[in-house]
Amino acid sequence: MCRNIKPLFNFDPPATDEEIQAAALQFVRKISGFTKPSKANEEAFDAAVLEVSAAAHKLLDAMVTPAAPRDREIEAQRARERSQKRFGDSRQ
């Protein structure tokens, strides 16, 4: 799976339309092998992004969990700490 696609379920505040659209775009880029499609494939590429985005919205709206929503800032801080531990200080 593409490393740039982040989990979007069970966050407070919930995932935005832009985040879902970005994840859909990354997914379609990954499976198509194109960052930007040719003019001949642009319509199919854009349609796929819209369909994947709609499916993701439907999935996120339908899912339930008893777990409390995760805080975005806390999760972002944890990700930064994991990165720091894995890669070290890149500000040198």
SEVO-805410 format. One record per residue: residue in three letters; x, z, y of N, C-alpha, C in turn. Coordinates in pm, whole numbers, padded with zeros to 5 digits. Each point is the difference from the previous one (the first is absolute). Layout:
! residues N
<site type="ala" n_X="X" n_Z="Z" n_Y="Y" ca_X="X" ca_Z="Z" ca_Y="Y" c_X="X" c_Z="Z" c_Y="Y"/>
...
END
This chain:
! residues 92
<site type="met" n_X="00085" n_Z="00000" n_Y="-00118" ca_X="-00085" ca_Z="00000" ca_Y="00118" c_X="00089" c_Z="00000" c_Y="00124"/>
<site type="cys" n_X="-00049" n_Z="-00058" n_Y="00102" ca_X="00074" ca_Z="-00010" ca_Y="00125" c_X="00021" c_Z="00140" c_Y="00059"/>
<site type="arg" n_X="00122" n_Z="00032" n_Y="00034" ca_X="00031" ca_Z="00132" ca_Y="00053" c_X="-00060" c_Z="00024" c_Y="00137"/>
<site type="asn" n_X="-00033" n_Z="-00106" n_Y="00073" ca_X="-00056" ca_Z="00016" ca_Y="00134" c_X="-00147" c_Z="00037" c_Y="-00001"/>
<site type="ile" n_X="-00066" n_Z="-00010" n_Y="-00113" ca_X="-00140" ca_Z="00037" ca_Y="-00009" c_X="-00007" c_Z="00149" c_Y="-00029"/>
<site type="lys" n_X="-00059" n_Z="00073" n_Y="00091" ca_X="-00008" ca_Z="00146" ca_Y="-00011" c_X="-00138" c_Z="00042" c_Y="-00047"/>
<site type="pro" n_X="-00010" n_Z="00115" n_Y="-00069" ca_X="-00132" ca_Z="00050" ca_Y="-00038" c_X="-00085" c_Z="00022" c_Y="00125"/>
<site type="leu" n_X="-00128" n_Z="-00035" n_Y="-00009" ca_X="-00090" ca_Z="00010" ca_Y="00114" c_X="-00117" c_Z="00094" c_Y="-00027"/>
<site type="phe" n_X="-00013" n_Z="00049" n_Y="-00122" ca_X="-00115" ca_Z="00084" ca_Y="-00037" c_X="00026" c_Z="00147" c_Y="00028"/>
<site type="asn" n_X="-00104" n_Z="00066" n_Y="00043" ca_X="-00005" ca_Z="00146" ca_Y="00017" c_X="00095" c_Z="00050" c_Y="00109"/>
<site type="phe" n_X="-00005" n_Z="-00064" n_Y="00115" ca_X="00077" ca_Z="00045" ca_Y="00116" c_X="-00094" c_Z="00041" c_Y="00112"/>
<site type="asp" n_X="00047" n_Z="00089" n_Y="00082" ca_X="-00073" ca_Z="00042" ca_Y="00118" c_X="00088" c_Z="-00027" c_Y="00120"/>
<site type="pro" n_X="-00034" n_Z="-00088" n_Y="00088" ca_X="-00121" ca_Z="-00084" ca_Y="00002" c_X="00009" c_Z="-00111" c_Y="-00104"/>
<site type="pro" n_X="-00116" n_Z="-00056" n_Y="-00038" ca_X="-00002" ca_Z="-00105" ca_Y="-00102" c_X="00079" c_Z="-00125" c_Y="00042"/>
<site type="ala" n_X="00031" n_Z="-00082" n_Y="-00097" ca_X="00072" ca_Z="-00125" ca_Y="00027" c_X="-00079" c_Z="-00086" c_Y="00097"/>
<site type="thr" n_X="00072" n_Z="-00062" n_Y="00091" ca_X="-00064" ca_Z="-00088" ca_Y="00098" c_X="-00016" c_Z="-00140" c_Y="-00057"/>
<site type="asp" n_X="-00082" n_Z="-00080" n_Y="00065" ca_X="-00016" ca_Z="-00140" ca_Y="-00039" c_X="00134" c_Z="-00073" c_Y="00007"/>
<site type="glu" n_X="00081" n_Z="00033" n_Y="00100" ca_X="00130" ca_Z="-00065" ca_Y="00017" c_X="00094" c_Z="00034" c_Y="-00116"/>
<site type="glu" n_X="-00002" n_Z="00125" n_Y="-00046" ca_X="00085" ca_Z="00039" ca_Y="-00113" c_X="-00042" c_Z="-00070" c_Y="-00128"/>
<site type="ile" n_X="-00130" n_Z="-00010" n_Y="-00020" ca_X="-00050" ca_Z="-00068" ca_Y="-00119" c_X="00034" c_Z="-00149" c_Y="00006"/>
<site type="gln" n_X="-00016" n_Z="-00060" n_Y="00117" ca_X="00034" ca_Z="-00141" ca_Y="00019" c_X="00149" c_Z="-00024" c_Y="-00025"/>
<site type="ala" n_X="00084" n_Z="00090" n_Y="00050" ca_X="00145" ca_Z="-00014" ca_Y="-00020" c_X="00036" c_Z="00011" c_Y="-00147"/>
<site type="ala" n_X="-00063" n_Z="00092" n_Y="-00072" ca_X="00026" ca_Z="00013" ca_Y="-00143" c_X="-00045" c_Z="-00125" c_Y="-00075"/>
<site type="ala" n_X="-00115" n_Z="-00054" n_Y="00039" ca_X="-00050" ca_Z="-00122" ca_Y="-00063" c_X="00096" c_Z="-00117" c_Y="00025"/>
<site type="leu" n_X="00049" n_Z="-00010" n_Y="00122" ca_X="00096" ca_Z="-00105" ca_Y="00033" c_X="00127" c_Z="00013" c_Y="-00083"/>
<site type="gln" n_X="00053" n_Z="00121" n_Y="-00012" ca_X="00120" ca_Z="00022" ca_Y="-00080" c_X="-00023" c_Z="-00037" c_Y="-00146"/>
<site type="phe" n_X="-00118" n_Z="00036" n_Y="-00052" ca_X="-00033" ca_Z="-00032" ca_Y="-00139" c_X="-00004" c_Z="-00151" c_Y="-00021"/>
<site type="val" n_X="-00069" n_Z="-00071" n_Y="00088" ca_X="-00010" ca_Z="-00146" ca_Y="-00013" c_X="00137" c_Z="-00064" c_Y="00017"/>
<site type="arg" n_X="00080" n_Z="00049" n_Y="00092" ca_X="00137" ca_Z="-00052" ca_Y="00015" c_X="00079" c_Z="00018" c_Y="-00128"/>
<site type="lys" n_X="-00014" n_Z="00116" n_Y="-00061" ca_X="00076" ca_Z="00031" ca_Y="-00121" c_X="-00039" c_Z="-00092" c_Y="-00114"/>
<site type="ile" n_X="-00130" n_Z="-00015" n_Y="-00023" ca_X="-00040" ca_Z="-00079" ca_Y="-00117" c_X="00012" c_Z="-00150" c_Y="00024"/>
<site type="ser" n_X="-00006" n_Z="-00043" n_Y="00126" ca_X="00013" ca_Z="-00144" ca_Y="00029" c_X="00146" c_Z="-00042" c_Y="00010"/>
<site type="gly" n_X="00086" n_Z="00095" n_Y="00036" ca_X="00140" ca_Z="-00033" ca_Y="00019" c_X="00031" c_Z="-00056" c_Y="00137"/>
<site type="phe" n_X="-00099" n_Z="00001" n_Y="00090" ca_X="00018" ca_Z="-00053" ca_Y="00135" c_X="-00017" c_Z="00109" c_Y="00103"/>
<site type="thr" n_X="00091" n_Z="00004" n_Y="00097" ca_X="-00019" ca_Z="00087" ca_Y="00116" c_X="-00101" c_Z="-00064" c_Y="00093"/>
<site type="lys" n_X="00016" n_Z="-00129" n_Y="00019" ca_X="-00093" ca_Z="-00078" ca_Y="00081" c_X="-00026" c_Z="-00129" c_Y="-00077"/>
<site type="pro" n_X="-00126" n_Z="-00028" n_Y="-00032" ca_X="-00028" ca_Z="-00119" ca_Y="-00079" c_X="00014" c_Z="-00128" c_Y="00082"/>
<site type="ser" n_X="00015" n_Z="-00110" n_Y="-00070" ca_X="00002" ca_Z="-00131" ca_Y="00066" c_X="-00140" c_Z="-00028" c_Y="00054"/>
<site type="lys" n_X="-00009" n_Z="-00100" n_Y="00086" ca_X="-00131" ca_Z="-00039" ca_Y="00056" c_X="-00097" c_Z="-00036" c_Y="-00113"/>
<site type="ala" n_X="00051" n_Z="-00063" n_Y="-00105" ca_X="-00085" ca_Z="-00041" ca_Y="-00112" c_X="-00060" c_Z="00120" c_Y="-00074"/>
<site type="asn" n_X="00072" n_Z="00112" n_Y="00000" ca_X="-00045" ca_Z="00120" ca_Y="-00073" c_X="-00055" c_Z="00110" c_Y="00090"/>
<site type="glu" n_X="00003" n_Z="-00022" n_Y="00130" ca_X="-00038" ca_Z="00104" ca_Y="00095" c_X="-00145" c_Z="00048" c_Y="-00019"/>
<site type="glu" n_X="-00091" n_Z="-00092" n_Y="-00020" ca_X="-00141" ca_Z="00037" ca_Y="-00016" c_X="-00022" c_Z="00087" c_Y="-00124"/>
<site type="ala" n_X="00060" n_Z="-00040" n_Y="-00111" ca_X="-00012" ca_Z="00077" ca_Y="-00124" c_X="00066" c_Z="00137" c_Y="00015"/>
<site type="phe" n_X="00115" n_Z="00004" n_Y="00066" ca_X="00073" ca_Z="00124" ca_Y="00022" c_X="-00084" c_Z="00097" c_Y="00084"/>
<site type="asp" n_X="-00053" n_Z="-00049" n_Y="00112" ca_X="-00081" ca_Z="00084" ca_Y="00089" c_X="-00127" c_Z="00049" c_Y="-00069"/>
<site type="ala" n_X="-00063" n_Z="-00088" n_Y="-00079" ca_X="-00120" ca_Z="00039" ca_Y="-00074" c_X="00032" c_Z="00110" c_Y="-00101"/>
<site type="ala" n_X="00115" n_Z="-00012" n_Y="-00065" ca_X="00041" ca_Z="00102" ca_Y="-00097" c_X="00022" c_Z="00134" c_Y="00068"/>
<site type="val" n_X="00062" n_Z="00000" n_Y="00117" ca_X="00023" ca_Z="00124" ca_Y="00074" c_X="-00135" c_Z="00066" c_Y="00034"/>
<site type="leu" n_X="-00095" n_Z="-00080" n_Y="00045" ca_X="-00133" ca_Z="00055" ca_Y="00033" c_X="-00070" c_Z="00056" c_Y="-00124"/>
<site type="glu" n_X="00010" n_Z="-00069" n_Y="-00111" ca_X="-00064" ca_Z="00046" ca_Y="-00123" c_X="00065" c_Z="00128" c_Y="-00053"/>
<site type="val" n_X="00132" n_Z="00006" n_Y="00003" ca_X="00070" ca_Z="00120" ca_Y="-00046" c_X="-00032" c_Z="00118" c_Y="00092"/>
<site type="ser" n_X="-00005" n_Z="-00026" n_Y="00129" ca_X="-00035" ca_Z="00105" ca_Y="00097" c_X="-00141" c_Z="00053" c_Y="-00026"/>
<site type="ala" n_X="-00094" n_Z="-00090" n_Y="-00024" ca_X="-00138" ca_Z="00042" ca_Y="-00029" c_X="-00007" c_Z="00081" c_Y="-00129"/>
<site type="ala" n_X="00075" n_Z="-00043" n_Y="-00101" ca_X="00002" ca_Z="00074" ca_Y="-00127" c_X="00062" c_Z="00139" c_Y="00019"/>
<site type="ala" n_X="00103" n_Z="00008" n_Y="00082" ca_X="00064" ca_Z="00129" ca_Y="00027" c_X="-00096" c_Z="00093" c_Y="00074"/>
<site type="his" n_X="-00072" n_Z="-00053" n_Y="00099" ca_X="-00101" ca_Z="00080" ca_Y="00071" c_X="-00104" c_Z="00054" c_Y="-00098"/>
<site type="lys" n_X="-00049" n_Z="-00088" n_Y="-00086" ca_X="-00102" ca_Z="00038" ca_Y="-00097" c_X="00053" c_Z="00110" c_Y="-00093"/>
<site type="leu" n_X="00122" n_Z="-00017" n_Y="-00046" ca_X="00063" ca_Z="00099" ca_Y="-00088" c_X="00014" c_Z="00135" c_Y="00070"/>
<site type="leu" n_X="00057" n_Z="-00001" n_Y="00119" ca_X="00022" ca_Z="00125" ca_Y="00073" c_X="-00130" c_Z="00071" c_Y="00033"/>
<site type="asp" n_X="-00105" n_Z="-00076" n_Y="00032" ca_X="-00130" ca_Z="00058" ca_Y="00031" c_X="-00068" c_Z="00060" c_Y="-00123"/>
<site type="ala" n_X="00027" n_Z="-00056" n_Y="-00118" ca_X="-00066" ca_Z="00044" ca_Y="-00122" c_X="00071" c_Z="00117" c_Y="-00068"/>
<site type="met" n_X="00129" n_Z="00017" n_Y="00026" ca_X="00076" ca_Z="00104" ca_Y="-00070" c_X="-00034" c_Z="00138" c_Y="00053"/>
<site type="val" n_X="00003" n_Z="00098" n_Y="-00091" ca_X="-00024" ca_Z="00140" ca_Y="00035" c_X="00109" c_Z="00086" c_Y="-00064"/>
<site type="thr" n_X="00024" n_Z="00114" n_Y="00060" ca_X="00097" ca_Z="00095" ca_Y="-00055" c_X="-00035" c_Z="00140" c_Y="00045"/>
<site type="pro" n_X="00024" n_Z="00100" n_Y="-00084" ca_X="-00024" ca_Z="00138" ca_Y="00044" c_X="00117" c_Z="00054" c_Y="00084"/>
<site type="ala" n_X="00110" n_Z="-00074" n_Y="00004" ca_X="00117" ca_Z="00046" ca_Y="00074" c_X="-00025" c_Z="-00010" c_Y="00150"/>
<site type="ala" n_X="00060" n_Z="00091" n_Y="00072" ca_X="-00009" ca_Z="-00003" ca_Y="00146" c_X="00076" c_Z="-00121" c_Y="00053"/>
<site type="pro" n_X="-00047" n_Z="-00061" n_Y="00109" ca_X="00072" ca_Z="-00114" ca_Y="00057" c_X="00142" c_Z="00038" c_Y="00040"/>
<site type="arg" n_X="00093" n_Z="-00093" n_Y="-00020" ca_X="00139" ca_Z="00024" ca_Y="00038" c_X="00018" c_Z="-00031" c_Y="00148"/>
<site type="asp" n_X="00087" n_Z="00077" n_Y="00062" ca_X="00029" ca_Z="-00019" ca_Y="00142" c_X="00107" c_Z="-00107" c_Y="00014"/>
<site type="arg" n_X="-00026" n_Z="-00099" n_Y="00083" ca_X="00092" ca_Z="-00113" ca_Y="00017" c_X="00136" c_Z="00045" c_Y="00052"/>
<site type="glu" n_X="00002" n_Z="00090" n_Y="00093" ca_X="00128" ca_Z="00045" ca_Y="00058" c_X="00085" c_Z="00074" c_Y="-00102"/>
<site type="ile" n_X="-00062" n_Z="00083" n_Y="-00080" ca_X="00073" ca_Z="00074" ca_Y="-00103" c_X="00056" c_Z="-00097" c_Y="-00103"/>
<site type="glu" n_X="-00080" n_Z="-00098" n_Y="-00042" ca_X="00046" ca_Z="-00099" ca_Y="-00097" c_X="00113" c_Z="-00085" c_Y="00058"/>
<site type="ala" n_X="-00009" n_Z="-00035" n_Y="00127" ca_X="00106" ca_Z="-00078" ca_Y="00065" c_X="00130" c_Z="00081" c_Y="00006"/>
<site type="gln" n_X="-00012" n_Z="00127" n_Y="00030" ca_X="00120" ca_Z="00086" ca_Y="00003" c_X="00063" c_Z="00011" c_Y="-00138"/>
<site type="arg" n_X="-00083" n_Z="00015" n_Y="-00102" ca_X="00053" ca_Z="00005" ca_Y="-00138" c_X="00072" c_Z="-00130" c_Y="-00036"/>
<site type="ala" n_X="-00056" n_Z="-00112" n_Y="00042" ca_X="00064" ca_Z="-00130" ca_Y="-00028" c_X="00134" c_Z="-00010" c_Y="00072"/>
<site type="arg" n_X="00006" n_Z="00047" n_Y="00125" ca_X="00128" ca_Z="-00001" ca_Y="00073" c_X="00103" c_Z="00088" c_Y="-00070"/>
<site type="glu" n_X="-00043" n_Z="00116" n_Y="-00050" ca_X="00092" ca_Z="00091" ca_Y="-00070" c_X="00050" c_Z="-00064" c_Y="-00130"/>
<site type="arg" n_X="-00090" n_Z="-00067" n_Y="-00074" ca_X="00044" ca_Z="-00069" ca_Y="-00122" c_X="00099" c_Z="-00109" c_Y="00032"/>
<site type="ser" n_X="-00026" n_Z="-00074" n_Y="00106" ca_X="00091" ca_Z="-00106" ca_Y="00040" c_X="00136" c_Z="00056" c_Y="00041"/>
<site type="gln" n_X="-00003" n_Z="00108" n_Y="00075" ca_X="00124" ca_Z="00065" ca_Y="00044" c_X="00081" c_Z="00046" c_Y="-00122"/>
<site type="lys" n_X="-00067" n_Z="00059" n_Y="-00096" ca_X="00066" ca_Z="00048" ca_Y="-00120" c_X="00057" c_Z="-00117" c_Y="-00081"/>
<site type="arg" n_X="-00074" n_Z="-00110" n_Y="-00006" ca_X="00041" ca_Z="-00115" ca_Y="-00079" c_X="00110" c_Z="-00082" c_Y="00066"/>
<site type="phe" n_X="-00014" n_Z="-00026" n_Y="00131" ca_X="00090" ca_Z="-00091" ca_Y="00068" c_X="00097" c_Z="00068" c_Y="00096"/>
<site type="gly" n_X="-00020" n_Z="00126" n_Y="00031" ca_X="00087" ca_Z="00070" ca_Y="00095" c_X="-00036" c_Z="-00033" c_Y="00142"/>
<site type="asp" n_X="00078" n_Z="00049" n_Y="00093" ca_X="-00025" ca_Z="-00020" ca_Y="00142" c_X="00047" c_Z="-00140" c_Y="00040"/>
<site type="ser" n_X="-00093" n_Z="-00085" n_Y="00039" ca_X="00035" ca_Z="-00138" ca_Y="00036" c_X="00031" c_Z="-00014" c_Y="00149"/>
<site type="arg" n_X="00002" n_Z="00110" n_Y="00074" ca_X="00025" ca_Z="-00006" ca_Y="00144" c_X="00148" c_Z="00014" c_Y="00033"/>
<site type="gln" n_X="00087" n_Z="-00020" n_Y="-00094" ca_X="00143" ca_Z="00017" ca_Y="00025" c_X="00060" c_Z="-00121" c_Y="00066"/>
END
